[in-house]
């Protein structure tokens, strides 16, 4: 403590300004590093989450996916993967009856 007071007397008002600048630089470096790390973590987490999707049901559960208002349903992930809802035989029969598939 005595050494700090001695340095303060020798340097006058220069020392407090240098300390403030040094602390400001360290705080900014820490904030930048934290921000960059958070961005990288979220990017990697989102990329791995969408690449593991293999079915329509998994796509619907993702928060960033878009589900179209169509029948059968179509789900699109953020990275562009498209998944179509698989219909049962009964559901497919209803569609065929409604459209009159024999006219195709």
N, C-alpha and C positions, 0 to 999 in steps of 0.2 A: 504494500500500500504506500509506504514511504517512497519507494522507487517511482511509482506512478505519479505521486505528487511532485517529485523532483523533476520528472520528464515534463509534466504539465507546466511547471514554472519556466523551464528552458524553452519550450516550444510555443508558449503563449496560447493563443486560440487555435493554432494549427492542429493540435492533437485531437481535440474533440471532433473536428470536421473530418479528419482522416478516419477516425473510428466509426463515425456515422456512415461515411461512404463505404468503408470496408464491410460493415454489417449489412448495408443495403445491397451491396453486390452479392454477398453470401445468401441473403434471403431471396434475391432474384434468381440466382443459380439454383437454389433448392426448389423454388417454385417452378422454374422451367423444367427441371429434371423430373419432378413429380408429375407435372402436366404431360410431359412426353411419355413417361412410363404408364400413366393412366390411359392415354390415347392408344399406345401400343397394346396394352392388355385388352382393352375393349375391342380393338380391331382383330386381334388373334382369336379372342373368344367368339366373336360373331362369325368369323370365317370358318372356324371348326364346327360351330353349331349348325350352319347351313350345309356344310359338306357332308354331314352325317345323315341327312334326311334321305330316306329311300322310298317312302310311301306317302300317299295322300294324307293319311291320318297324322303322320309325323309333321307334315308341312302345315296342317291346320293349327297345330299346337304352337308353332313358332310365333313369337310376337311380331316379327317384322314381315311375315308372309301376307300375301293378298289373296283372298278367296273370292273368285268371281261368282256372280249371281247367275249361274247357269245350271242346267241339269243334263248330264252329270256334272258335278262340281269340278272346278279347275282351281288349283292352288299354285301360286307362283312365289318362290322364295325371293329374297332380296338380291341374290346373285343370278336370278333368271331361270332357275330350274323350275320346270312345270310338271305337275302331277295331276292326273285325272282320277276322279273317284271311280272305283270299280263297282259296277252294278251287279246285283244278283240276277239270276235267270228270271225271277218273278218281276223285278223292276224293269229289266230289258223287255219283257213281254208287254208290260203296260205301255212302254214307249212305242213298240212296234204296232200295237193296236191303235194307239192314238194317231200315229203318222200314216198308218196303212202301208206297211212295209212291202206288201205284195205289189204295190204300184211302182216300186222302184225299179 
